[in-house]
């Protein structure tokens, strides 16, 4: 029979576990809400002329980035596509410096020279968004080979969209990763559209990609990319398998962007009914409602998180606005030059 002390210890452990679970749940929501508010601020400042060039927003896909990246450690690398703001913030890149980068300011992550599509922070092993479709695949293979060769214990997560799967680099990298047993987790963010082309118009074999990955002898699965907990669970299984057994894995996240391919996209290629259908699955709306209904959080706590995040985003806009522009003399700095 358990003593009073043993029962008290069990109760304390249970309370600590519940507190930890609550903290994790709230952090998942906070990160998703942070990404959403960041993107809304980017859109607003794009219309004001503060953000120039192309702007590809991550609105709607937050659960995929947050759920998957929450499973990584500081030894792991991330390489992604040009819709990269969500991945950067989920990885913990500085919000002020990220916004400043979009503003083209010298306080930005890349001194204002990368912009929206090329967020980069080597200290956090975030190895960039890449504007060339499919360019991240061979880079992911190289990073994974380095992890394998140096026996760091790290893995590489390579994010990509369905529009990149018709590139040769996609198939070449899957094949090489399988042959060399590289520690890569390929995460497909299947949002149904590559720019303005729906999957059924550009791909033979239907809308599901994971079933065809068996050709490369890579374990693959599919998950609801609008469900942050489902993504987290599926990613953890894949990551644990890679760490334990080596070799690559593949995860297809079914998700949807609520906005156009870029902010200049008129979205004439898809019907409003389709967008509304997916908006009803919005993780920013559904997840907090579930947290409240499950008794994990109350409305007051939720409101406090929302307010703090909005203040954080406003501070980032203020920081970017007040930061200095790069000098013209810096144009030829930070350039890799081949030596004869």
C-alpha positions as CSV (number, residue, x, y, z in Angstrom):
1,X,0.0,0.0,0.0
2,X,1.4,3.4,-1.0
3,X,2.5,5.7,1.8
4,X,1.1,9.3,2.1
5,X,4.5,10.6,0.8
6,X,4.4,8.3,-2.2
7,X,0.9,9.4,-3.0
8,X,1.9,13.1,-2.7
9,X,4.9,12.5,-5.0
10,X,2.6,10.9,-7.6
11,X,0.2,13.8,-7.4
12,X,3.1,16.3,-7.8
13,X,4.4,14.4,-10.9
14,X,0.9,14.4,-12.4
15,X,0.5,18.1,-11.8
16,X,4.0,18.8,-13.3
17,X,3.1,16.8,-16.4
18,X,-0.3,18.6,-16.8
19,X,1.5,21.9,-16.4
20,X,4.1,20.9,-19.0
21,X,1.4,19.8,-21.4
22,X,-0.5,23.1,-20.9
23,X,2.7,25.0,-21.5
24,X,3.4,23.1,-24.7
25,X,-0.2,23.5,-26.0
26,X,-0.2,27.3,-25.3
27,X,3.2,27.6,-27.0
28,X,1.9,25.9,-30.1
29,X,-1.0,28.3,-30.3
30,X,1.1,31.3,-29.5
31,X,3.5,30.4,-32.4
32,X,0.6,29.9,-34.9
33,X,-1.0,33.2,-33.8
34,X,2.4,35.0,-34.1
35,X,2.9,33.8,-37.6
36,X,-0.7,34.8,-38.6
37,X,-0.2,38.3,-37.1
38,X,3.2,38.7,-38.7
39,X,1.8,37.8,-42.1
40,X,-1.1,40.3,-41.7
41,X,1.4,43.0,-40.8
42,X,3.5,42.1,-43.8
43,X,0.5,42.4,-46.1
44,X,-0.4,45.8,-44.6
45,X,3.1,47.1,-45.0
46,X,3.4,45.7,-48.5
47,X,0.5,47.9,-49.5
48,X,2.2,50.9,-47.9
49,X,5.3,50.3,-49.9
50,X,7.5,49.3,-46.9
51,X,7.9,45.7,-48.2
52,X,8.9,45.5,-51.8
53,X,9.4,42.8,-54.4
54,X,7.4,39.6,-54.1
55,X,5.5,38.6,-51.0
56,X,4.3,35.0,-50.5
57,X,2.2,34.7,-47.3
58,X,1.8,31.6,-45.2
59,X,-1.7,32.4,-44.0
60,X,-3.6,29.1,-43.5
61,X,-0.6,26.8,-43.3
62,X,0.6,27.7,-39.8
63,X,-0.2,24.4,-38.2
64,X,2.2,22.5,-40.5
65,X,5.2,24.7,-39.7
66,X,4.6,24.9,-36.0
67,X,3.6,21.3,-35.5
68,X,6.6,19.9,-37.3
69,X,9.3,22.2,-36.2
70,X,8.3,21.8,-32.5
71,X,9.8,18.3,-32.8
72,X,13.3,19.4,-33.7
73,X,16.4,20.1,-31.6
74,X,19.3,22.6,-32.0
75,X,21.3,20.0,-33.9
76,X,18.8,19.9,-36.7
77,X,18.8,21.9,-39.9
78,X,15.9,23.4,-41.8
79,X,15.9,24.3,-45.5
80,X,12.8,25.6,-47.2
81,X,11.0,27.3,-50.1
82,X,10.2,31.0,-50.6
83,X,7.0,30.9,-48.6
84,X,9.3,30.8,-45.6
85,X,8.1,33.3,-43.0
86,X,6.2,30.7,-41.0
87,X,9.1,28.3,-40.8
88,X,11.5,31.0,-39.7
89,X,9.3,32.2,-36.9
90,X,8.4,28.6,-35.8
91,X,12.2,28.0,-35.6
92,X,12.5,31.0,-33.3
93,X,14.2,33.5,-35.6
94,X,14.2,37.0,-34.1
95,X,10.9,38.7,-35.0
96,X,12.3,42.2,-35.2
97,X,15.2,41.2,-37.4
98,X,12.9,39.1,-39.6
99,X,10.6,42.0,-40.2
100,X,13.5,44.3,-40.8
101,X,14.7,41.9,-43.4
102,X,11.4,42.2,-45.3
103,X,11.7,46.0,-45.0
104,X,15.2,45.8,-46.6
105,X,16.9,47.3,-43.6
106,X,20.5,46.8,-42.4
107,X,19.3,45.4,-39.1
108,X,17.6,42.5,-41.0
109,X,18.7,38.9,-40.8
110,X,20.7,39.3,-44.0
111,X,21.3,43.0,-43.7
112,X,18.3,43.7,-45.9
113,X,19.8,41.9,-48.9
114,X,17.7,38.7,-48.8
115,X,14.2,40.0,-48.4
116,X,11.0,37.9,-48.0
117,X,12.2,34.9,-49.9
118,X,15.6,34.5,-48.4
119,X,15.3,34.5,-44.7
120,X,18.5,32.9,-43.2
121,X,20.0,32.3,-39.7
122,X,22.9,29.9,-39.5
123,X,23.0,30.2,-35.8
124,X,19.7,28.5,-35.6
125,X,20.5,26.2,-38.5
126,X,17.8,27.8,-40.6
127,X,19.5,27.5,-44.0
128,X,17.2,29.8,-45.9
129,X,14.2,30.1,-48.0
130,X,15.0,29.6,-51.7
131,X,13.4,31.4,-54.6
132,X,14.4,28.9,-57.3
133,X,11.7,26.2,-57.3
134,X,13.3,22.9,-56.1
135,X,16.6,24.5,-55.2
136,X,16.3,23.4,-51.6
137,X,16.5,19.7,-52.4
138,X,20.2,19.3,-53.3
139,X,21.0,21.7,-50.4
140,X,19.1,19.5,-48.0
141,X,21.1,16.4,-49.3
142,X,24.4,18.2,-48.7
143,X,23.4,19.3,-45.2
144,X,22.3,15.7,-44.4
145,X,25.5,14.2,-45.8
146,X,27.4,16.6,-43.5
147,X,25.4,15.5,-40.5
148,X,25.9,11.9,-41.4
149,X,29.7,12.2,-42.1
150,X,30.4,14.2,-38.9
151,X,28.0,12.0,-36.8
152,X,26.4,15.1,-35.2
153,X,23.1,13.3,-34.5
154,X,21.3,16.0,-36.4
155,X,18.8,15.6,-39.2
156,X,17.6,17.9,-42.0
157,X,14.0,18.9,-42.5
158,X,13.3,19.9,-46.1
159,X,10.0,21.8,-46.7
160,X,8.6,22.0,-50.2
161,X,5.4,22.6,-52.0
162,X,3.5,20.4,-54.4
163,X,4.5,22.8,-57.3
164,X,8.2,21.7,-56.9
165,X,7.5,17.9,-57.3
166,X,7.8,18.1,-61.1
167,X,11.4,19.4,-60.8
168,X,14.3,17.0,-61.5
169,X,15.9,18.0,-58.2
170,X,13.0,16.5,-56.4
171,X,13.3,13.0,-57.8
172,X,17.1,13.1,-57.9
173,X,17.3,14.0,-54.2
174,X,14.8,11.4,-53.1
175,X,16.7,8.8,-54.9
176,X,20.1,9.8,-53.6
177,X,18.8,10.2,-50.0
178,X,17.5,6.7,-50.1
179,X,20.7,5.2,-51.6
180,X,23.0,7.0,-49.1
181,X,20.5,6.6,-46.2
182,X,20.7,10.4,-45.5
183,X,18.9,11.7,-42.4
184,X,16.3,13.9,-44.1
185,X,12.7,14.4,-43.4
186,X,11.0,15.6,-46.5
187,X,7.9,17.6,-45.7
188,X,5.5,18.3,-48.5
189,X,3.1,21.2,-47.9
190,X,0.4,20.1,-50.3
191,X,-1.8,23.2,-50.6
192,X,-3.3,22.0,-53.9
193,X,-1.9,24.8,-56.0
194,X,1.5,25.5,-57.6
195,X,1.1,29.2,-58.3
196,X,-2.2,29.2,-60.2
197,X,-2.2,25.6,-61.3
198,X,-4.2,23.0,-59.4
199,X,-2.6,19.6,-58.9
200,X,-5.0,17.7,-61.2
201,X,-3.9,19.9,-64.2
202,X,-0.2,19.3,-63.8
203,X,0.2,15.8,-62.2
204,X,-0.7,12.4,-63.3
205,X,-1.8,10.1,-60.4
206,X,-4.1,12.2,-58.4
207,X,-3.7,14.6,-55.5
208,X,-1.9,12.3,-53.0
209,X,1.9,12.2,-53.3
210,X,3.0,10.0,-50.4
211,X,1.9,6.8,-52.0
212,X,4.3,7.2,-54.9
213,X,7.4,7.7,-52.6
214,X,7.6,3.9,-52.1
215,X,9.4,3.9,-55.6
216,X,12.4,5.3,-53.8
217,X,12.1,2.9,-50.8
218,X,11.4,5.8,-48.4
219,X,8.8,5.4,-45.7
220,X,6.0,7.9,-46.2
221,X,2.8,9.0,-44.6
222,X,0.1,11.6,-44.9
223,X,-1.4,13.9,-42.2
224,X,-4.0,16.7,-41.9
225,X,-1.7,19.8,-42.2
226,X,-4.4,22.0,-40.6
227,X,-4.2,20.1,-37.3
228,X,-1.2,21.2,-35.3
229,X,-1.3,18.2,-32.9
230,X,-1.7,15.7,-35.7
231,X,1.3,17.2,-37.5
232,X,3.4,17.2,-34.3
233,X,2.6,13.5,-33.7
234,X,3.3,12.4,-37.3
235,X,6.5,14.4,-37.3
236,X,7.7,13.0,-34.0
237,X,7.2,9.4,-35.3
238,X,9.2,10.2,-38.5
239,X,12.0,12.1,-36.7
240,X,12.3,9.3,-34.1
241,X,12.6,6.7,-36.9
242,X,15.3,8.7,-38.6
243,X,17.3,9.2,-35.4
244,X,17.0,5.5,-34.5
245,X,17.3,3.8,-37.9
246,X,18.9,6.4,-40.2
247,X,17.8,7.1,-43.7
248,X,15.1,9.5,-45.0
249,X,11.4,9.7,-44.3
250,X,8.6,11.6,-46.1
251,X,5.5,13.4,-44.7
252,X,2.8,14.9,-46.8
253,X,0.8,17.6,-45.0
254,X,-2.6,18.4,-46.6
255,X,-3.0,22.1,-46.1
256,X,-4.3,25.2,-47.8
257,X,-3.2,28.9,-48.2
258,X,-6.1,31.3,-47.7
259,X,-4.4,34.0,-49.8
260,X,-3.1,34.0,-53.3
261,X,0.3,32.6,-54.5
262,X,1.7,36.1,-53.9
263,X,0.0,39.2,-52.6
264,X,-0.4,40.3,-56.3
265,X,-2.4,37.2,-57.1
266,X,-6.0,37.8,-58.1
267,X,-6.9,34.1,-57.4
268,X,-9.2,33.8,-60.4
269,X,-8.2,30.2,-60.8
270,X,-10.1,28.9,-57.7
271,X,-13.7,29.4,-56.5
272,X,-14.5,31.3,-53.3
273,X,-16.5,28.2,-52.1
274,X,-13.3,26.2,-52.0
275,X,-11.5,28.9,-50.0
276,X,-14.4,29.1,-47.5
277,X,-14.4,25.3,-47.1
278,X,-10.8,25.4,-46.0
279,X,-11.2,28.5,-43.9
280,X,-13.6,26.6,-41.7
281,X,-10.6,24.4,-40.8
282,X,-8.5,27.4,-39.9
283,X,-6.1,26.2,-37.1
284,X,-6.0,29.7,-35.6
285,X,-9.8,29.4,-35.0
286,X,-10.2,25.7,-34.3
287,X,-7.3,25.0,-32.0
288,X,-8.0,27.7,-29.4
289,X,-11.7,26.6,-29.3
290,X,-10.6,23.1,-28.6
291,X,-8.2,24.3,-25.9
292,X,-11.0,26.1,-24.2
293,X,-13.5,23.2,-24.5
294,X,-10.9,20.8,-23.1
295,X,-10.4,23.0,-20.1
296,X,-6.7,23.6,-20.9
297,X,-7.1,27.4,-21.2
298,X,-9.8,30.0,-20.6
299,X,-10.8,33.0,-22.7
300,X,-8.9,35.4,-20.4
301,X,-5.6,33.5,-20.9
302,X,-6.2,33.3,-24.6
303,X,-6.9,37.1,-24.8
304,X,-3.6,37.8,-22.9
305,X,-1.6,35.7,-25.4
306,X,-3.3,37.4,-28.3
307,X,-2.6,40.9,-26.9
308,X,1.1,40.1,-26.2
309,X,1.6,38.7,-29.7
310,X,0.0,41.8,-31.3
311,X,2.3,44.0,-29.2
312,X,5.3,42.0,-30.3
313,X,4.4,42.3,-34.0
314,X,3.8,46.1,-33.6
315,X,7.2,46.4,-32.0
316,X,8.7,44.5,-34.9
317,X,7.1,46.9,-37.4
318,X,8.3,49.9,-35.3
319,X,11.8,48.4,-35.2
320,X,11.9,47.8,-38.9
321,X,10.5,51.3,-39.7
322,X,13.1,53.1,-37.5
323,X,16.0,51.0,-38.7
324,X,18.5,52.4,-41.2
325,X,18.7,51.5,-44.8
326,X,21.9,49.8,-46.0
327,X,24.5,52.1,-47.5
328,X,25.2,51.9,-51.2
329,X,28.8,51.1,-50.3
330,X,27.6,47.8,-48.9
331,X,26.3,46.6,-52.3
332,X,29.4,44.5,-53.0
333,X,29.9,43.2,-49.5
334,X,29.0,39.7,-48.3
335,X,29.4,38.3,-51.8
336,X,31.1,34.9,-52.4
337,X,33.8,35.3,-55.1
338,X,35.6,32.5,-56.9
339,X,39.3,32.9,-56.8
340,X,41.5,32.1,-59.8
